[in-house]
């Protein structure tokens, strides 16, 4: 396998320059301006403009891609409001796809908070106002029985990754209905920008089953179905039909990432589909992986083992339970019996501390595994004083719940208290980075779900790490797609967590970071993908054969190239021999 680049990891071909499955004889000259995959703007050469019939349609200035990037940077800087920056970048993506992804990939630290959390939350809330053109599929519950027909309307046939939501639990903002489309669009933009998965292989989908938000139902600008959510068997049958239609249309290996479904649906869908489809839930497994990566990195600061810690969670939903279960898996790998591992994890939900025989609220579902023999307690601050955890993890989107008093208590019985405020967007964070350091005298080992600025305290500057799922899901998806893994087990996410933790340098830790800088996130995705791919071939779960001799080169050869690279937009031409003198017998 000297030539590791393939038309597709699988079967279908793609355009040699853009990475798309575009047939040259189906493209007209004007399409090179109208199609964002082909458009280069003023970077088209004079020959390209004349031959393709674009001459005069583009100003008589010839620019390099670097000059275009510089102009885009200046344009974005002109806007003060993050939402306006979001709208500009969305427009750029609609005009010039390669330029958009180069801009985002090379400026991750600055623009990821714009195209994804926290700004994407505001974009979802205002989606009806800022909607310009579709970037995904809207499949309604009223399309039941015809989901496959709707999928056929998507113009790309080589779809390898789908992010799907029903909009019921968007970030920490609740039920946004069809306006949750901003999340799949944002996630898949990061698939490409951070992992190099080709844009035409990505499909954002929102399943519109209605909304229970009275505010949206009365909003004149709401663009979804104006009725309450369909639930029960009709809803389940709709999801089943969707999963089957995806496989029918795009194949069994199509990766389906569930995103921002309600807690009551997220866990059961994961359990129901994980053994039948290539699927994972980022809210459960992706969040768990990035959190555990931060915890593993923190062990190098505290000089301890995972099993020496006691974990207290504010929240017992998808994120908290996902993290808790992955911590247990990691401790079991350390040699700790599973029941002992679970005994080190405590959870607080809206009804108080989760304990056996709880008189108020009871216990249901996956929470049962972490119910301990203990007196019921309602108040988080009282629980902290009683349990005395070494690690406090918030993932319930209750802004400010980690009060100064609570943080001081954590510092009183821990030399290096671990504080993870993972909820987003920013105003939903359990505490700010400044409060975490201030009320623990700078001793907190801190990470957050949303970005925070550096904090200077007593002459020392801390650079808080952002435990963003974007460190995990793009790399996992790249590894899964390249190797053709059929089913994604939790062990894959523990491997990703370990790979990410290993990339944290001593310099990062000294600055207070538990994660590599966001500017290095594309390299993190590649390393995670390689790690997963090597594991997939070693354990026999890969289905792409033969096994590559050079795994790194194999994966990089499948990645999207956002450079123009001086490739001509003109079709290739070549000479034939002189047929008047051609002798087929020679």
N, C-alpha and C positions, 0 to 999 in steps of 0.2 A: 504494500500500500504506500508507494512513494508519493503518489498524488492523493492527498487526503481530502481535497476539496470535492464535494459531491453536488450534483444538481439539487439534491434534497437529501437529508438524512432519511432515506426511505425511497420515494419514487419520483415525485413530480419535479419538473425543471423550474428554474428561475432565471430571470434576466441577468446576464453575465456582469453588468455594471451596477445595477441598482439592487440586485438581490431579489427582484420580483419576477413572478411568472408571466411576463409580458411577451406576447408574440410580436416580433418586429413588423410583420405585414398587416397587423391590425392597428398600428399606431400611425396617425396622421401627423403632419408637421405641427399643427396648432396644439395637438395633445401634449407636446413637450412644454407648453406654457400652462395648459389647464390641469395637467395631471401633477400633483405634488410629488409623486415618486420620480418624475422625469425632469421637472423644472429645475433649471439652474439660474434663471433670471439673467442678469447681465454677465454671467460667466460663460454663456454660449459664445463660441468663437465666431469669427466672421464667416468662415466656411459653413459652419453649422447653421447659422442664421440664413444664409443664402440658399443652401440646398434644401433645408426643411421648410422654407417659405416663412421664416420668422423675421426676415429682415424688414425693418421699419416698425415691427410690433414691439421691439425692445429698443430702449434709448441707445444711441451710438457711443456707448461707453462700455469698455471691457474690464470686468472686475475679476479678481481672484476670489476664491471662497474665503480666504483669510480676511479680505477687505469686507466681504459681506458679513462675516461674523462680527467684525469690529463695529459695523453700522448697527447690527442688531443689538449689541451690547449697549450702545449709546441710546438706541430707541427705548429699550427696556428701562434704562436709568431715568428717562424723562418722566416716567410715571411714578407718582408718590404712593398711590394705593395699590396694595398687593393684588386686589381683584382686577385692576386695570392691567397689571403686568401679566396676570393669568390670561386675560382676553387677548392681549397682544401675542403671547406665545402660542395660544391656540390658533390664532390667525396665521402665524408663521407656519405651524404644522400643516395647516390646510393649503398653504401656498408652495412650500418648498420643504419636503420631508427631510432630505439629507442635511440641509442647513439647520433645521430645527434640532435634529438629533446630535449634530456636532456641537451646537451651542449648548445644549443641555448636558451632554456627556463631558464636555471640557470645563463646565462651570457648575458642577453638581452641588457644591456647598451653597452656592448662591441661589440656584434656581429650583432645586428639589423642593424646598419649602413653598415654592410658588405653584409648581405643577402637581404637587401632592400635599400632604399635610404640613402645615395647618390651613393653607389658603384654599385647598380643594374643598374643605368643609363649607366655607363661605360660598364657593362656586356652586356647590350642590344646593345650598339654601336659595341661591339666586338663579338657579338653572333655567327657570322659565323665562327670565329676563334676558339672560346672556346667550341663550341657545342660538346658534348661527346655522350650523349644518351638522348632519348626523355623523358621528364617528363610531357607531356601533349599531347593534340591532335592538329594537324595542319589541319584545314579544309579549303580547297581552294574554291574559287568562281566557279572553274571548277567542283566541286563536287555537284553543284546545281542540285537538284532532287534526290540526294543520301546522304544527310546530315545524315539521320537516319542510313544508312548503315555504315558510318564512325564512328558514335557514338558507334555502336555495336562492333567495333573493340577495344574499350577501355576495358581492361580485368576486370574491377570492375563493378559490377551491382548495388551496394548500394551507388550511388553518391548522396550526399545531398547538396553540395555547388559547384558552378561553378564560376570561375572568367574568363571573356571573354574580349578580346580586338581585335580591328582590326589594332592596331599599328599606328594609324594616328597621335596621339598626346601623345607621350610617355614622361611623366614628363614635363620638359621644353625643351625637346630636339627635338620635332617635329616628323615628319613622319619617323618611323623606320621600317615600314612594318612588316613582319613576325618576325623580330628580337625583336619585342616588347614582345615576349613570356616570357622574363625574368620577366616581371611585374606580370602576373598571377601566375607564379611559386613562386615568392617571396611573393606575397600576401597570397597565400594558405599555404605557410610554416609558416607564422605568424598566420593564422587561427589555426594551430595545436599548435605551440609553445606558443602562448599567450592566447588562449581560450580553448585548449584541444579538438578541433574538430578532429576526427580521420582521419589520412592521407588518408586512402582508400576511405573516403567519399568526398574527394576533387578532383576536376578535372580542371586543367588549360587548357584553349583553346585560340588559336589565329585563327581569321578568316582572311585568306589571300586573299584580293581582289586586291592585287598589291600595288605599292608604287609610289608616285609622287616625291620621292627623286632621283634626277639625279645621285647623288653620289652613292647611293646604286645600282641603275640600272646598273651602270658601274663598280661596285665592283665585282671582280672575286670570292670573298668569300661569297657574298650574297646568302642566302639559300631559298629565297622566289620566288614567281612568278615575272618574269622579264617583267613586263608591267605596265603601269600607272593604277591608281586606277579605278576600275569599279564603276560607280555612277548611280544615277537615279533609275528607277523602278527595274532594274535588281538587284541592290544592296539591295533595300528595300525588294524585294521578297526573297532574300537570307537570310536576317536577320529573316524574318518571318518564313521561313522554319526551320531555326536553332532553334528558340524558340519553335516551335511546335514539332520538333524532340526531344528536351530535355524532354518535358513533356511526349511524347510517350514512351521514353526510361526509364526515371527515376521517373516520376510521377509529379503531379501538384504542390507538395510542394517543389520541388527542388529550392533552392535559386540560383538565377542568378545575379551575381554582374557585372555590366558593368564597364569597366575600360579603361581610356585613349582613348575614341572615340573623334573625332573632335567635336568642339562646335556645329556645325550645325546639327550634328546627335544626340549628347548626350541628349539634352533637348527633342527633339521630340520622341526619343525612350523611355525616361522615362515617358513622358505623355501618349504615346501610349500603353505601356506594364504594367504600374504599377497597373492598375485595372484588368489585365488579368492573370498576372503571379506573382510569389513571386520574386520580383526583386528590386534592387536599384542601383543607380549610385554613386560610392564612391567619384568621383571627385566633384560631386555636393553636395550630401547629407552628405557623410562622412567628407569631408573638412569643410562643414558648421557646422557640429556638434562639431568637435574638436575646431574650431575657436570660436564658441559661448560659449563653455565650458571655454575657456581662458578668454573671455570677462566677463562671469559671475563671474569667480574667481577674475578678476581685479576690480570688483565693491567693493570687500572687502578692496582693497587698496585705491581706490579713494573715498570710502564712498558715493557712488552715486547709482542711479537707471539707468537701461539701457536706459530708455526714456529721461534721462537728457543729453545724449551724442549725438554728431553729427559725423557721420561716413563718411569717404572719402575713396573710393577704387581706387587703381591703378590697372585697369583691369576691364573688364566687361564680362568675359567669364564664364565658368561653375562654377569655384570655387567662384568667386566674387558674382555672382548672387545667387548661393546656400546659401552663408553666409548671404547675404542681406535679402533674403526671410525668413531665419530662425530667423534672428534678428527681423524682422517684426512680425513673429509669437510669439516670446518671449515677445515683447512689447505689443502685443494685449492681451496676458495673464496677463500683468500688468494692463490692463484696458485702454490702449491707443487705440483710433480709428485707423483703418488700414491706412487711408489716412494720418493722422498725423504721424504715425510710418514711412511710406514711405518717408515723407518729411524730415526726419532726416538722410536720406541716399543719398549720392552723389557718382556718378561713373565717372571715366575717362577711356576712351578706346583709341585706336590708333588714333582716329580722334579728341580727346579732351574731354572736359566736356560734359556729356550727358544732354542736355537741350531740351526743346520743340522747334520745328521748327528750328532745327540745320541746318544751310545752307550747311555744309560740312560733308559728310558721312551719314547723316540721322540717323534714329534710327530704329531698327528692333527687332522683337521677344520680349523676356522677359525684355529687357532694357526699354521698353516704360513705365513700371510701376514706374520707378525711374527717369523719365525725368521731370525736374522742369522748371518753368518760370525764366530764368536767361540768361544773355548775354553769347554768345559762348566764350569759352576760350580754348586755345590749349595747354598751358604749365602747367605741374603739379605744379611746384613751384608757379606760379601765382595763380593757383586754391587754393592751401593751404593758401596763404596769404589772399585771398578774402573770402573763405568759413570759415576759422578758425576752422577746425575740432578738436574734442577732441580725436578722434581715427583715425589713418591712417593705412590702411590695404592693403598690396601688394600681388597680386596673378596673375601677368601677366608674370612672368619669364623674367623680364627685370633687369638684374643684376646691382646693384649700383644706381638705379633710385632714392632712398632716399638719396640725397646728403647731405653733412654736412650743407650746407645753409638751406636746407629744414628741417632738424632735429632741427637746431637752431630755426627756425621759429616756429616749433611745441612747443618747450620748452618756447618760448617767450609769448605765450598766453594760456599755460596750465601749471598748477602746476605739474601734473603727466600725461604727454602725453602718450597715448597708441600707441605703434608702433608694428605692426605685419608684419614681413617680411616672408611671408609664401611660397614663391616660392622655388622649388628645381629642380635639385641638388644644392649644395652649391654655385657654381659660378653664379647661377641665382638668388640668394637671393637679395632682394631690398637693403639691407644694412647688415653689420655684426653686431653682438652683441656689439663688441667693439665700433663701430661708434655710435650705438644707445645710449649707456651709455655716451660715451665721449662728444658728441655734445649736450646732454641734461643735462649735469652736474650730471649724475647719477640719474636723476629723471624719466627716461623712464620706463614705464611698458611694457616690451618687451617679444615677443615670436617669434619663427621662425619655418619654415618648415623643415629646415635641422639642424643638431646638431652643436652647437658652444661651444667652451671651456669656462670655467669660466673667468670672466673679473674682474680685480682688479683696482679700481679707487678711489683715495683719501683715501686709507686705508680700503676701503670696497670691499668685493668680492661678485660679482653677479653670480648667476648660472642660465643662461638663459633657459627658458623652451622651449622644442621642441613641437610645436603643430602638432604632427604626427598623421595622420589618424589611425595609429595602436592602439591608445587609444580607438578608437570607433568601427571600423568595425568588429574586432574579437568578441567582446562582443555582439554586435547587432546580428551577425550571429549565435552565440551560443544560444542566447535567442529565436531567430526566429526558429531555427532548433528543439530545444528541445520542444517548445510549439506548433509547427506546424502552425504558423501564415501564412495565405494565401497571404496577401498583406501588404506591408510595407509602412505605411503612414509617412509623414514628422514629425508627432507628436512623432513617435518612436525615431527619431534622436534628437528632442528637449529634450525628456526624458533622452536619453543617455548623452546629454550635461550637463544636471542638475546633473545627477548621478556622472559624472566625476568631475564637479566643486566642488561637496560636498566632494570629496575625497582629495582635496587640503587642506593641513594643514596650520595652522598659521606659522609654522616653514618654510614650503615651500615658503609662501608669503614673509616672512622676508628675505629669500635668493634670492628673485627675480624670483622664479619659479611660473608659473601659472598652472602647471600640476604636478601631482605626479612624483617622480623619475621613470625613465624607468625600474628600477629594480623591481618596484611594479606593473608593467603593467599587469601581469597575474591576480593579485588580482583585478585590475580595471575591467578587462574583465568579471570576475566572478560576481562582484557587478552589473555591467551594465546588464548582462544577467538575473540575479535574479530580478532586478528592472523591466525589460521588461516583464519577465515571470509573475510576480505578476500582472502587468497591463493587460497582455493578458487574464488571467483568470478572472480578475475583470470585464473587458469590454466585455468578450465573444468572443474575436477574436482568442483564442487558439483552436486547434483542436485535441490536444493530451489529451486523457481522460483515467481514471478519474483524476481530479485535485489532484496533490500531496499535502500531508499534510505538508511536509517539503520541501519547494521549493529549498533551498540551497543544501540539500542532493540529491534531484532528479537531479539537474543539474550537480553536481560534479560526480554523479554516471554514467553520460553519457560521461564524459571526457576521453580522451586518457591517458593511463598509459605508460609512457616511461621507467619505471623501469623494470629491469629483475625480481626483487622481488623473487628471488630464485624459480621461477616457472620452473618446468622441461619442456624441449622441448619434452619429451616422452609423448605419449598418456596415459591417465589415465587408470588404471587397477583396477579391483575389483573382489572379490570372489563370487561364487555362493554357495548355500547350497549343501550338500551332496545329490545328486539326488537318490542315492541307498536307502536312508532312508527318502526321501522327501514324505510327505503326504499332498496333496493339500487341504484336508478337515480340517486340523488343523490350 
